[in-house]
Amino acid sequence: MSNIVYIATSLDGYIADKDGGVDWLHSIPNPEGNDFGFAEFLAGIDALVMGRNTYEAILAFDLDLERQWPYPKPVYVVSTSAVGVPSALEGKVFPLQPGSPGALVSQLAEQGHQRLYIDGGKTIQGFMEEGLVDEMIITQIPIVLGGGMPLFGELAEPQAFELVSSEVLLGAMVKNHYRRRR
Ligand SMILES: NC(=O)c1ccc[n+]([C@@H]2O[C@H](COP(=O)([O-])OP(=O)(O)OC[C@H]3O[C@@H](n4cnc5c(N)ncnc54)[C@H](OP(=O)(O)O)[C@@H]3O)[C@@H](O)[C@H]2O)c1
């Protein structure tokens, strides 16, 4: 079983700016629309665990959900309240019974999902607190936001990771893949 974070941050470690915005993620011109390996990454996971706020932020992009929903794997949305699923996303998005990250992983393992993509700041922090993040692929965008939603929160103990690979994207961003040192 592996729980993997794939996310982009500012140089000061934020995943969204002070207004919750993420336009700065696209601040480096990418004329060829390179996905930097995201589709390949998605092909290698079984399912996503996504926090309600991230799910709602994606819905707010006003995508054509039939054609532009970005995830080819089941997306399990975590929330302590009811999660609305538009009809276009039925069979693609599933509310998950709320629980600790460990309980969520067990629920999904019972359904055969072993490799999970964990998405959303608070959701990732919950998994980190339980020591349940095995790999992190973090792309650093060269901007200092000065505030916003941090990727990481406080932990009871430090957690060590080893660098698996590092790649410079478009001569501007750095994508680092880390694996937990156990
Ligand atoms: N930079 C990037 O690559 C990137 C990637 C993803 C998201 N984002 C941005 O990050 C922001 C959202 O992040 P966020 O920190 O607000 O958090 P989030 O993880 O997306 O959502 C947090 C919510 O998820 C639910 N939740 C999390 N863990 C749970 C658990 N174990 N059991 C039950 N419910 C659980 C709770 O919902 P309830 O309150 O309903 O209980 C919690 O309030 C958005 O602005 C989004 O655009 C950026």
The ligand as an SDF file (V2000), in Angstrom:
LIG
                    3D

 48 52  0  0  0  0  0  0  0  0999 V2000
   -1.1500   23.7660   -5.2110 N   0  0  0  0  0  0  0  0  0  0  0  0
   -1.7790   22.6600   -5.5420 C   0  0  0  0  0  0  0  0  0  0  0  0
   -1.2520   21.8420   -6.3230 O   0  0  0  0  0  0  0  0  0  0  0  0
   -3.1110   22.3650   -4.9150 C   0  0  0  0  0  0  0  0  0  0  0  0
   -3.5810   21.0360   -4.9070 C   0  0  0  0  0  0  0  0  0  0  0  0
   -4.7900   20.7690   -4.2650 C   0  0  0  0  0  0  0  0  0  0  0  0
   -5.5000   21.7970   -3.6680 C   0  0  0  0  0  0  0  0  0  0  0  0
   -5.0270   23.0600   -3.7250 N   0  0  0  0  0  0  0  0  0  0  0  0
   -5.7860   24.1580   -3.0820 C   0  0  0  0  0  0  0  0  0  0  0  0
   -5.8450   23.8930   -1.6900 O   0  0  0  0  0  0  0  0  0  0  0  0
   -7.0610   24.4310   -1.1590 C   0  0  0  0  0  0  0  0  0  0  0  0
   -7.8040   23.3300   -0.3990 C   0  0  0  0  0  0  0  0  0  0  0  0
   -6.9800   22.7790    0.6030 O   0  0  0  0  0  0  0  0  0  0  0  0
   -7.4420   22.7250    2.1300 P   0  0  0  0  0  0  0  0  0  0  0  0
   -6.2340   22.8240    2.9860 O   0  0  0  0  0  0  0  0  0  0  0  0
   -8.5250   23.6950    2.3430 O   0  0  0  0  0  0  0  0  0  0  0  0
   -7.9810   21.2830    2.3720 O   0  0  0  0  0  0  0  0  0  0  0  0
   -8.6630   20.0050    1.7090 P   0  0  0  0  0  0  0  0  0  0  0  0
   -7.8640   18.8830    2.2050 O   0  0  0  0  0  0  0  0  0  0  0  0
   -8.9020   20.1230    0.2580 O   0  0  0  0  0  0  0  0  0  0  0  0
  -10.1340   19.9900    2.4000 O   0  0  0  0  0  0  0  0  0  0  0  0
  -10.2450   19.9500    3.7870 C   0  0  0  0  0  0  0  0  0  0  0  0
  -11.5760   19.3230    4.1570 C   0  0  0  0  0  0  0  0  0  0  0  0
  -11.5800   17.9300    3.7930 O   0  0  0  0  0  0  0  0  0  0  0  0
  -12.3080   17.2040    4.7680 C   0  0  0  0  0  0  0  0  0  0  0  0
  -11.4320   16.2280    5.4120 N   0  0  0  0  0  0  0  0  0  0  0  0
  -10.0840   16.1500    5.3710 C   0  0  0  0  0  0  0  0  0  0  0  0
   -9.6440   15.0520    6.0490 N   0  0  0  0  0  0  0  0  0  0  0  0
  -10.7640   14.4280    6.5080 C   0  0  0  0  0  0  0  0  0  0  0  0
  -10.9900   13.2430    7.2580 C   0  0  0  0  0  0  0  0  0  0  0  0
   -9.9730   12.4710    7.6810 N   0  0  0  0  0  0  0  0  0  0  0  0
  -12.2710   12.8930    7.5440 N   0  0  0  0  0  0  0  0  0  0  0  0
  -13.2990   13.6590    7.1390 C   0  0  0  0  0  0  0  0  0  0  0  0
  -13.1510   14.7960    6.4340 N   0  0  0  0  0  0  0  0  0  0  0  0
  -11.8970   15.1650    6.1240 C   0  0  0  0  0  0  0  0  0  0  0  0
  -12.8710   18.2100    5.7510 C   0  0  0  0  0  0  0  0  0  0  0  0
  -14.1150   18.6000    5.1610 O   0  0  0  0  0  0  0  0  0  0  0  0
  -15.3880   19.1070    6.0460 P   0  0  0  0  0  0  0  0  0  0  0  0
  -14.9990   20.4710    6.5250 O   0  0  0  0  0  0  0  0  0  0  0  0
  -16.5010   19.1020    5.0500 O   0  0  0  0  0  0  0  0  0  0  0  0
  -15.5650   18.1150    7.1480 O   0  0  0  0  0  0  0  0  0  0  0  0
  -11.8540   19.3380    5.6470 C   0  0  0  0  0  0  0  0  0  0  0  0
  -12.3570   20.5920    6.0650 O   0  0  0  0  0  0  0  0  0  0  0  0
   -7.8720   24.9310   -2.3490 C   0  0  0  0  0  0  0  0  0  0  0  0
   -7.6790   26.3320   -2.4470 O   0  0  0  0  0  0  0  0  0  0  0  0
   -7.2270   24.2290   -3.5280 C   0  0  0  0  0  0  0  0  0  0  0  0
   -7.3610   24.9640   -4.7400 O   0  0  0  0  0  0  0  0  0  0  0  0
   -3.8540   23.3700   -4.3310 C   0  0  0  0  0  0  0  0  0  0  0  0
  1  2  1  0
  2  3  2  0
  2  4  1  0
  4  5  1  0
  4 48  2  0
  5  6  2  0
  6  7  1  0
  7  8  2  0
  8  9  1  0
  8 48  1  0
  9 10  1  0
  9 46  1  0
 10 11  1  0
 11 12  1  0
 11 44  1  0
 12 13  1  0
 13 14  1  0
 14 15  2  0
 14 16  1  0
 14 17  1  0
 17 18  1  0
 18 19  2  0
 18 20  1  0
 18 21  1  0
 21 22  1  0
 22 23  1  0
 23 24  1  0
 23 42  1  0
 24 25  1  0
 25 26  1  0
 25 36  1  0
 26 27  1  0
 26 35  1  0
 27 28  2  0
 28 29  1  0
 29 30  1  0
 29 35  2  0
 30 31  1  0
 30 32  2  0
 32 33  1  0
 33 34  2  0
 34 35  1  0
 36 37  1  0
 36 42  1  0
 37 38  1  0
 38 39  2  0
 38 40  1  0
 38 41  1  0
 42 43  1  0
 44 45  1  0
 44 46  1  0
 46 47  1  0
M  CHG  2   8   1  16  -1
M  END
$$$$
